[in-house]
Amino acid sequence: MHILVDAMGGDNAPLEIVKGSLDAISELGVEVTLVGRGEDILAALREQGLDDLPKGLAISHAEQVVLMDDNPASSGREKPDSSLAVGLRMLADGEGDAFVSAGNTGALLSGAILTAKRIKGIRRAALAPVIPTKAGGAIMIDSGANLECKPEYLLQFGRMGSLYAQKALGRHNPKVGLLNIGTEESKGPELQREAYRLLKEAGDAGEIHFAGNIEGRDVAFGAADVVVCDGFSGNIFLKTMEGVGLYFADMLKGLFTKSALTKVSALMVKDGLRAFKKTLDYAETGGSPLLGLQKPVIKAHGSSNAKAIKNAVRQARDFAAGGVIGAIQASLLSKEGDGE
C-alpha cells in the first residue's frame, strides 16, 4: 500500500509529519511519499539521524505551502504547486492509494472535490471521524466539511455513514441517529425535521437502521453507531467532546498526584487510567476520512504529532483496503436501478 502524505500541512510540519511517516513505514508495512519542500523534508530526516532515504520512503517536491489561515476557495488557484495540491493530483493520477493531510481543512476539501472528484450522485463529501462511545465508537458525519446543509445531504450522510460503520466498526446493522435537541420527531429547526422524515423513509425502506433523534448527552453512551448532523453542529460537538475529555484527564492527573496516598492509588489503577486516556486521545484515531470522494483522503488533526500521523496513515491504509468507496458506489447504482 502506497500512501501520499502532505509533509507541509499542520502546526507541527514537517518534523512530526516525517517522524510519523517513518514510524508508519516501519510498523505498518506501507510505502510513503512525502509531498512538500524537499530541502525541509531532508532537514527533518537529518534530525532523525538519516542522511539517506530509508527503504519505503520517497519525496515528491512541492515548493508552495497552504497555510492554515489561507482562503480555502482560492488556495488551489493561488498555490497550484503546494504540497496539498500536488499530493491530490498525484492521488488522482494513481500515484498513490490514499492521501493524508493535517493541513487547512477547507483547502483540502475544495481541492479534493476538484481533483479527486465526488462519487457520482453524492451531493456533498463529509468528514466522518470515529468518536469514542461506551459501545466502542461511533461515526460522526458531518464533523465540519459542510457548515450549511440541506435535508437530502443529511440523508446521504446517513447512508454513507452506515456503510462506513459496517466496514470500520464491524457493525452488522448500524443504528443511525440524527443529532437533535430532543428525541421527539417534531423537535429542532426545519433542517432537522425534514432530515428526520427522509431518514425515517430510508429506514422504513430497509436502506438503513434509523434510530430516530438522539440528544448530545446520549451519544457517548452508544445511542447510535452513526451520528448524522450538519457540519456546524458536528464540529462544535466534536471539539466540545475533545475539550471535556482533556479537562477530565487533567483533573484526574491532578487528583492522583495530590498526595503520597493518591500517588499510591494511581499506581493501583494505572492500567485503567492509561486506557481511559487512550480512548480520549485523538492521536489514537489519526484522522477523519472524507466520505463521498472517488479516492481515499484522510484529514488529520491540525496539531497532529508523529503518533497521530502514523495512525492517520494506518487509517488511510485500512480505508483504501476496506472497500468503502466501492460500497458507496454500488449502493448508489442499486438505487438508480430501483428508479431513484
Stockholm file with secondary structure:
# STOCKHOLM 1.0

chainA/1-340         MHILVDAMGGDNAPLEIVKGSLDAISELGVEVTLVGRGEDILAALREQGLDDLPKGLAISHAEQVVLMDDNPASSGREKPDSSLAVGLRMLADGEGDAFVSAGNTGALLSGAILTAKRIKGIRRAALAPVIPTKAGGAIMIDSGANLECKPEYLLQFGRMGSLYAQKALGRHNPKVGLLNIGTEESKGPELQREAYRLLKEAGDAGEIHFAGNIEGRDVAFGAADVVVCDGFSGNIFLKTMEGVGLYFADMLKGLFTKSALTKVSALMVKDGLRAFKKTLDYAETGGSPLLGLQKPVIKAHGSSNAKAIKNAVRQARDFAAGGVIGAIQASLLSKEGDGE
#=GR chainA/1-340 SS CEEEEETTCSTTTTHHHHHHHHHHHHHHCCEEEEEECHHHHHHHHHHTTCSSCCTTEEEEECCBCCCTTSCHHHHHHHCTTBHHHHHHHHHHTTSCSEEEECSCHHHHHHHHHHHTCBCTTCSCCEECCEECCTTSCEEEECSSSCSSCCHHHHHHHHHHHHHHHHHHTCCSSCEEEEECSSSSTTCSCHHHHHHHHHHHHHHHTTSSEEEEEECHHHHTTTSCSEEECCHHHHHHHHHHHHHHHHHHHHHHHHHHTSSHHHHHHHHHTHHHHHHHHHHHCHHHHCEEEEETBSSCEEEECTTCCHHHHHHHHHHHHHHHHTTHHHHHHHHHHHHHHTTC
#=GC SS_cons         CEEEEETTCSTTTTHHHHHHHHHHHHHHCCEEEEEECHHHHHHHHHHTTCSSCCTTEEEEECCBCCCTTSCHHHHHHHCTTBHHHHHHHHHHTTSCSEEEECSCHHHHHHHHHHHTCBCTTCSCCEECCEECCTTSCEEEECSSSCSSCCHHHHHHHHHHHHHHHHHHTCCSSCEEEEECSSSSTTCSCHHHHHHHHHHHHHHHTTSSEEEEEECHHHHTTTSCSEEECCHHHHHHHHHHHHHHHHHHHHHHHHHHTSSHHHHHHHHHTHHHHHHHHHHHCHHHHCEEEEETBSSCEEEECTTCCHHHHHHHHHHHHHHHHTTHHHHHHHHHHHHHHTTC
//
